Amino acid sequence: MYFKPLAILPLALFLAACGGGGDDGDTGSGGGQGTPTNVAAISGAWQGTSPDGTLLNAVVLDDGQLWLVGALRSAPAVQVYARTQGGSGQFQSNNVRYVDYASNRQFTGTLQGTYVAGSSISANLALNGAQAGTYNLTPIPKTTFDYHRAASLSDLAGSWTSGSTRILVGANGAVQTVDSTTGCNSNGTVAPHASKKNVFDLSVTFGAAPCSLPGQKLDGIVVTWAAGGQSTLLATALNQSASLTLVAARQ
């Protein structure tokens, strides 16, 4: 898993999409492996650095969903999704989805870890067909990102940019993206997650070619934060065969 303080990513504006290749696994927010147990003990926003220097940011939701994004040299490196369950200082997942953006491949795997509630996470990731490792995470400071504050659409509403991509978010949660270079458009929605934490559910459907994921619908999450006078949006989503990671600055 991965994250460094969300404050370090504002300068890294990137849009990465991955489709095809690798193993298919459980879909994103629609997947599951039974009812999670006591996962609220590890819910929150976490940060760390992987052995190769990848900066990690992770969100674990009250329903057991774990979303992790990693950046290496200001470029997207990995995306991890899992539905976790656990208790008594331990957690696990048997349906991890791992995306390696450098190789444009996806893998499945398992996750075994330990935690100290509100203090630390240590997770060992085992993948089918790729190297993995152990990642150690600590909470993202509240001054950087307040996970426990209720999400407000006013934090998202407006115009955002990531390279040649412009993202428009309406006050009602409607989302539209337009890429001035590729001509790819997409439409979707955002809404506060049911946990009433500072996280939004995302659903986005890409238009026809020249989009790299033509007609595909992806589900995931969105968070926003502000640091150094810069507001930043992070979105990460997937389906059974494709994934998306996007970091954008308010226009």
PyMOL commands that set and color helices and strands:
alter all, ss='L'
color gray80, all
select helices_A, chain A and resi 6-8+39-42+153-155
alter helices_A, ss='H'
color red, helices_A
select strands_A, chain A and resi 14-19+44-49+55-60+65-72+75-83+85-87+90-100+105-116+120-127+134-139+158-162+165-169+174-179+185-192+200-206+217-227+230-238+242-250
alter strands_A, ss='S'
color yellow, strands_A
deselect
rebuild
show_as cartoon
